[in-house]
Amino acid sequence: MRVPYAYLDQQFADAEAYFKDLRRLVASGEFTLGPFVEEFEHKFAAYLGVKHAIGTNTGTDALMLALKAVGVQPDDEVITVPNTFIATVGAVIAAGARPVFVDSDDRYQIDVTKIAAAITPRTRAIVPVHWGGCPADIEAVLAIANERGLAVVEDACPAVGARVRGRSVGTFGRVNAFSLHPLKPLNVWGDGGVAVTDDDKAAAWLRLYRNHGLRDRDHVELWGVNTRLQPVQAVVASRLMGQIPEIVATRIRNAHRLDAGLADLAGSVRVPRRPEGYREVYQLYLISVERRDALLAFLTKQGIEAKVHYPVPLHLQEAAATLGYRRGDFPVCERQADEVLTLPAHQHLTARQIDYIIEAIHAFYRRPVHTRRPASAGAGMAS
Ligand SMILES: Cc1ncc(COP(=O)(O)O)c(C=O)c1O
């Protein structure tokens, strides 16, 4: 059996409805911002429960703009994590600031107990990452930031649909960023991003800055850049918005099936804590395992495409040499980099495929499968 990690061909196998929408766009000639981008921005803001959504060319740009919008200046320090996609740190550097890392907790999120020690007089902002689509402890981050007068910019790039006690992540910080990259829960046909905020002034600045600082065709209010969301991507995103609840629900169901199936392997396989009231969207289904590289090779041989996000933390990357960190500085993150494994959990898997993953992992550790998993429609339980 094959269990692919990629699913985009399946997701867009029937793209007729999208093509119909795109015909409307082409007929309108509205190829630079305009009504299709605005329609998506309104839908996205309403979905999150936030006042403003500003479409950008990428999630990285949304993050960079968010940092600038909260006042991050050259030589400021910005606290974030070393276990994230490079873009989090790239955006901090692009904003002219210096990233200061804090170790991860047992859920692969920022360890909030270690933030205070990383704050210096130069700290301007904290960027918690909702890594893998799992909410960081954002309430604790906000409490620390408020007490110390720091801005919070959430990197919610992988986390459309994730919630903490019913409130969407990406609505807690002052200005926050989402990605519409093809491997994210709300995924378009290329690149796209969104900065979101409740702050009217920040929103006005973001709208200007992403479009050359142009107030209108003939008046430049400030020096900006061109990082507009493409209308083609806005059209795709608008249609997909309607499917987000189902996509998220299916991923959660798949993840719970994996959780239940792997529960009896404790010792060899560690499924992270899933706190009450935290809704994860499983952009990455992350576990820590014994003999990770051997298990990865075994699963690959069985036709299961697992991945590692990521084997080298950012503080140990060549690009980070100037930051002065060393191996041993973030022991939890470093251990996780050696043990973490990402299993397929996407919305196009069948229950049979998920059970096959569970069986393969049991076979690797030479343990019988005896956990009772929830049956689901069409699923052939394999053992
Ligand atoms: C945590 C995180 N931050 C930022 C980004 C950057 O988003 P984009 O690829 O849209 O620039 C990504 C995803 O690629 C991400 O996973």
The ligand as an SDF file (V2000), in Angstrom:
LIG
                    3D

 16 16  0  0  0  0  0  0  0  0999 V2000
    5.9650   28.5970   10.5870 C   0  0  0  0  0  0  0  0  0  0  0  0
    6.0140   29.2010    9.2240 C   0  0  0  0  0  0  0  0  0  0  0  0
    6.2840   30.5090    9.0940 N   0  0  0  0  0  0  0  0  0  0  0  0
    6.3340   31.0990    7.8880 C   0  0  0  0  0  0  0  0  0  0  0  0
    6.0920   30.3950    6.7330 C   0  0  0  0  0  0  0  0  0  0  0  0
    6.2390   31.1030    5.4280 C   0  0  0  0  0  0  0  0  0  0  0  0
    5.1040   31.0870    4.6350 O   0  0  0  0  0  0  0  0  0  0  0  0
    5.2680   31.2740    3.0460 P   0  0  0  0  0  0  0  0  0  0  0  0
    5.8200   30.0080    2.4980 O   0  0  0  0  0  0  0  0  0  0  0  0
    3.8580   31.5510    2.5930 O   0  0  0  0  0  0  0  0  0  0  0  0
    6.1480   32.4470    2.8000 O   0  0  0  0  0  0  0  0  0  0  0  0
    5.7930   29.0190    6.8240 C   0  0  0  0  0  0  0  0  0  0  0  0
    5.4920   28.1770    5.6700 C   0  0  0  0  0  0  0  0  0  0  0  0
    6.0400   28.0840    4.6390 O   0  0  0  0  0  0  0  0  0  0  0  0
    5.7660   28.4110    8.1000 C   0  0  0  0  0  0  0  0  0  0  0  0
    5.5180   27.1050    8.2560 O   0  0  0  0  0  0  0  0  0  0  0  0
  1  2  1  0
  2  3  1  0
  2 15  2  0
  3  4  2  0
  4  5  1  0
  5  6  1  0
  5 12  2  0
  6  7  1  0
  7  8  1  0
  8  9  2  0
  8 10  1  0
  8 11  1  0
 12 13  1  0
 12 15  1  0
 13 14  2  0
 15 16  1  0
M  END
$$$$
